[in-house]
Amino acid sequence: MVRLGFVGAGGIANWQARYFSAMPDVKLAAVADVVEEKARKFAEKWGIPRVNVFTDYREMYEEVDLDAVTICTPHRFHAAPAIHAMERGLHVLTEKPMAASSEEAYKMWTTSLRTGKILMVGFQTRWFPQLRLARRYVEKGELGKIYYSETTLGGRRRGIPGPTFTMKRTAGGGVTLDLGCYDIDNLMFVLGFPKPSTVTAVTYSALGRNPEALVESGWPWSPDKFEVEDFVAAFIRFSDGSVALLKESWAMHMDTLGQTFILGTKAGLKLGEKLTIYRDEAGTMITAEAEIREKVDIWREKTRSFIEAVRKGGPPPINPAEIVLEQYILDAIYDSANKCREVDVKIPENLAAALWKDKES
């Protein structure tokens, strides 16, 4: 039986609890949230004893016998409870993004190495069948030499989330951290984690501060509490000579920013609801859609995989070193946008060794 504690009792915690509570080998044991009433309602809903409700996660770690915790706080508050949990001997699942900065993400990773505790960042998109098939295509060399990619979730015409996502003190960043982290992880996973060299990026707060952008069919938000970016475009160069373009938006006057696609010398690949391959055969151009019959609940796979890793003592289903690398790319995006020029992606030597030692040797 895995005794699980929740740090944060908001929407994402309740979504996770649906899955964890359905697992016979998991006990929802405790919850901590700075808003006591929210924690109490969460506990009542999911059968957590009232004595195991806290407003300070440190007290929860000390007073309740736990095996693992899941971090469901705003972005800026992922690192501290995750690090403290691992130092207390607990395994950690944290929601995306890993942290609000590469410095925090790096410390989380090194803490997991030092303590030997599982650290998993919850990118449930890793279990999309289309994404996994795309990775196999790349691994087997079906695309040839990859030279250009674009990654996007398509962008939202008007989908700005609530205040914890739009205030710097809680979010740390805007759409780049919220949705851009998915774009980067999806692409890096498919490409096999090429080594990034430089980034050129722009970010804009184009509509978020404008009350007139609040329309009937859009998500409600508070323009007076909007302190981050709602649009990002970033050009990433890799050490193998390939390049990638990231595009994402919370709010725009357009229906879509396109789809994720990869261009190679032998074939191209487009990701969406279906995976489409473009190649030449018998002297003509062929377009083929992959037939994927497997139906996957990606949230179930994410939560189940974490529990199985805890029961077995590891390894984490998603390598945290990969996500730390992505955090350095995200940092470079913000740095480039602030400086209005191309910047280097600065990667610590031990992280580079963990990711590419075997490939480079």
N, C-alpha and C positions, 0 to 999 in steps of 0.2 A: 504494500500500500504506500503510494507516494503522497506525503502530506504537503499540500501546496498552499502558499500564502500569496495574496494579491497586494501589490503596492499600487494604489489607485483604484477607484471604484466607479469610474465613468463608463461611457458607452463601450469602449473597446474591452474593458474588463468584463462587462456583462456579456459581450459577444463571445469572448473566450470561455467564460463560465458555462455557457451552453454546451460546449464541447467537453470541457474537463469534467463537468458533473455527470455526463453520460458514460464516463469510463469507470468500470467497476474497481479498478486498481488505483483510483485517485480519490483523495479526501480533500475537499475544500475546507481548509482548517482555520484560516485567519484572513483578515483584511485590514489595511491601513490606508487612510485618506485624510488629508488635511481638513476636509469638510466632514465633521463627525456624522452629521445627519445622512450624508451620502453613504458613508461606510456602514451605518446601521441599516439603512434600507437594503444595501447590497447583501449584508449578512442575513437579514430576514428572508430575502428572496432565494438565497442559495443554501440555506440551512447551516450557516456558520454560527457557532455559539456566541452569545452577546459578550461573554468575557474575552473573546478573541477579536474584538473590534478595537482599533487603535487610530489615533491621529498622527502618530510618529512611527515610521517603519522600523526604526532602531529598537523601540520598545517591543514591537511585534517579534523581531528576530530574537530578542533576549528572553521573552516570556513564553513563547509558543514553540513546541518541538516540531520543527519543519524540516523537510528534505529539499525543497525548492521554492522559488518565488517567481512570479511573473510580474514584470515592470510595465504598468499601463498608465504611466504619468505623461504629462506634456513633454515634448522633446527635450527641453533643457534640463529636465529632472530625471533622465534615464541613468546617467553615469553614477551619481553618488549612491543611490540605493543598490545598484547592481554591484559596485565595488565592495560596499559594506557587506552585502550578502555573501559574496564569495569569500571574503575574509572571515566571516562567521561560519564557513563550511557549507554554504548552501549553493545549489545549482541555480542558474539564472536563465530565464527566457525574457528577453526584452523586446518590446515592440519597436518597429522601425520609426525613424532612422536610429541607428545605433546610438548616436549622441548628437549634441549640437555642434561639436567640433572634433577635428581629428585628434587633438590633444587628449580630449576626454575618451574617445574611442580607443586610442592607443593604450591609455592607462587601464581601461577595462580589459583589453586583450592581455596585457602583461600580467594583470592580476589573476586572470584565469590560468595563465601558464604557471605562475608562482604557486597558486593554491591547488592546482589540479582539478578545479571545478569546471563543470560544463557552462559555457557561455554561448547561447544561441540567440541570434537576432531574427525576429519573426517575419521573414520575407516569404509569405505563403505562396507567392507567385512562382517560387522555385518548383512547385508541384504541378504547375500547368502542363498537361501532356504536350501541347504545342511547343512550349518552351524547351522541354526535355528532348523532343524530337529534333528541334532546330539545333540543339547542342550536339546531338549525335551526327547530324549532317556535317557540322563543322569539324568535329573530331575525326571523322572518317575521310576528310578531305574532299567531300563531294562538291564544295563550292570553289575549289582551287585556292589560289592566293587571294585572301580578302584584302580589299584596298579601301572600301568606303562603307560606312554604316550610318543609319539614322535611328534614333531611339526616342519614342514618345508614347504616352498613353492616349494621345489624340487631343488633349487639352479640353478644358471645360469652357463652354460659352459663358456661363455665369454660375460658378460653383465655388464661391469663397466660403470656407468653413468658419467656425465660431471663434470667439476672442482668444482662446488658448493657442490657436494656430496663427493668429495675426498680431499678437503682441510680442515684442522681442524678448521680454523678461521671461516668458513662458515657452515661446516657440524657438527662439534663437535664429530663425530664418523662416522664409515663406514657402512658396511653391517648390523651390529648389530642394528643400529638405523634405517636404511633405510628399510630393509626387516624383520629383526628380530623382530621389533615392531609388525608387522603383525602376525608373528608366535605366539608370546606371547599372543597377544590379542585374536586370534582365539582360542587358547587352553584354556586360562583362561575363556573366554566366555562360551565355551562348558562345561567346568568342573564346572562352577558356582563359580569361584573365590575362590579356596582354599587358605589357608594362607601359603605363602612361608616361609621357614625357612633358608635354606642355598643354596649357589650356588658354583659350581666348574666349571670353564670355561677356554677355550683357544681361542685366536684370532690370526690370522696370516695375514700378508701382503705377500701372497705367490706368486702372479703373477702381482699384480698391478703396481709394480715399474719396471717390466721387459719389455723393449721395444720389445723383441722377442715374447712376448705374444700377441702383436697386430697382429691379423690375418684378412684375407679378410672377413670372414663370421662373425666376432665379432663386437661389438659396438666399435667405436673409442673413445679413451680417451687419456689423457696426463700422461704418466708414471712419468714425471718430476714434476708433480703437485699432485702425489698420496701420501697422508700423513696418511691414515687411514687403517683399516683392510678390507680384502676382503673375509675372512672366519671366522666363529664362530661356536663353539660347546660348549654347556653349559648343565650341569647336575643340575637340580633343585629339591631340597627336599621340601616337604610340611609337615605341622604340622600333617596331618591326616595319615602320613606314606607312602603316594604315592610319586612317583618320575616322572620327565619328562625330556626328552632330546630335546634340541633345536639344529638344524643344519641349517646353511644357508651359501650361497656362491654367490659372484658376478662373480667369475672366477675360473675354476677348470678343471682338466683333467679327466672328468667323465660326463656322460649324465644326471645323477640325484642323489640327496641325498635321494631319497625315497619319501614317502608320510606321511601325518599326520595320526596317528592311536592311538587308546586308547584300553588298555586291562583291562577287568573287570573279576570278578569271574563267572559271568553268561553269558557274551557275550563280543565280541570285535567289534570295529567300525573302519572303514577306510574311510578317507575323500579324495576325489579327484574330478574329473568331476562328478562322481557318489558317493553316500553314500552306502557303503557295510557293512552288518552286518554278523558276524560269531557267531554261537551259536549251541548248541546241542538240538535236538528234537527227541523224540521217539527212543532213543538209537543210533542216528547217528549224524554226523556233517552236519550242514546246512549252506550254503552261500546264502545270499539274497541281492539283490540290491533294494534300495528304488526307487519307481517310483515317480518322481517329475515332474509334468507337468507345474508347474508355471514358467513363464518366467519373470525375474525381472531385470530391469535396476538398478543396485545397486547404481550408481552415482545419478540417478534421485531420488531414495529413500532417499539417504543421504541429498541432497540439499533441497528436498521438506520437509523432516522431520524437518530440521533446521528452515525453514521459518514458518512452522506450529507452532513450539514451540515458536518462536518470537511473532507470532500473538496472541497466547494463553497466553503468559507470562510464559511458561515453563510447565513441567520440561524439561531438555535437553534430547534428544532421547538416548544419550549415557551418562551414569553417569560418570562425570569427575573423581570422586574418584577412579573408577576402573582403569582408565588410569594412574593416579598418582601412584597407586600400581605397575602397570606394569613398570613404569619408575624406581621405586626402584629396581625391578628385573634387568632391563637393566644396571643400575649403578653397581649392584653387579656383573654382568657378567664382566664388564670392570675392576672392582676392583680385582676380582679373577684372571683374566688373567694377570693383572699387577703384582700381588703378587705371582702368581704361587701356589696358595693354595685355599682351601675352605674358603668362607667368609659368614658371617651372612647377611641376608636381614633385614636391619634396617628400621622399619616402625613406623612413629610417632603415638602416642597413639590416637590422635583425628582422624587420618585416619583409624586406626584399628577399632575404635568405630563406625565410619560411615559405615564400610563395614561388620563387623561381630557381632555387638552388639546383634542383634536379634537372630542370630544363636547360639552365645555362651551363651546367657541367657536362 
